[in-house]
Amino acid sequence: MDRRFRLARLWSNRQLRSIAPLCEGDIVNVSAGDDIDKEGSTYKTYFPRARSYVTTNYSPGAFRGYRGREHELLLDLTTEVPVELHGAFDVVFNHTTLEHIFPVREAFTCLCSLSRDLVIVVVPFCQEQHENEGYKDYWRFTPACLRQLFQEEGLTVVFESANNQCNAAVYLFFVASRHPERWIGKLPTCQPVTHAAGWVGSPAVSIPYPPFLLRGIRWLMHRIGG
């Protein structure tokens, strides 16, 4: 995978590994495809304390669409959540899907409606446009946007972070809860994201050559010139 995409994926996987072992109960990975983490494993393995683990997908027959896999549900994020799935899961996880859904507000409501406690989302703050015939690329998100969206759904952000690798995609990793008091002192410490993608517009970083190499270059230039 191109480093512009891969670095952010590796970073978000590390973030999830620090959170997922704390999660218990019924877990769902929404719009999960094959549930792969693109490091040779599945996201299911990140949640060792899950009582149950299911995935959802849509667009039967499409790339990464619903195929009737074991423990897979058919779910359209642009429509109202079926009554039987309201609050059906303790943890709802969704990785880089929302930018591909035009009615994104409805999709966010759908995600939150599934959960009786935690919602974990990974979304791009900045990323190269990526789309094909199977899906389009519509949205980018800011930290303030996610905080507001969660607040309107009755959830409180309990963890947030962003990666900052130069010249690569920047993801936001947010965790929100309907019961934030349950997570006090349990989650990794964090600060509000205030300067995502701070490298944008910065001048190129100079490479600090070691002194012995600089001396060799000067000697060589002297020989050539003399």
Order of alpha helices (4+ residues) and beta strands (2+ residues): alpha-beta-beta-beta-beta-alpha-beta-alpha-beta-beta-alpha
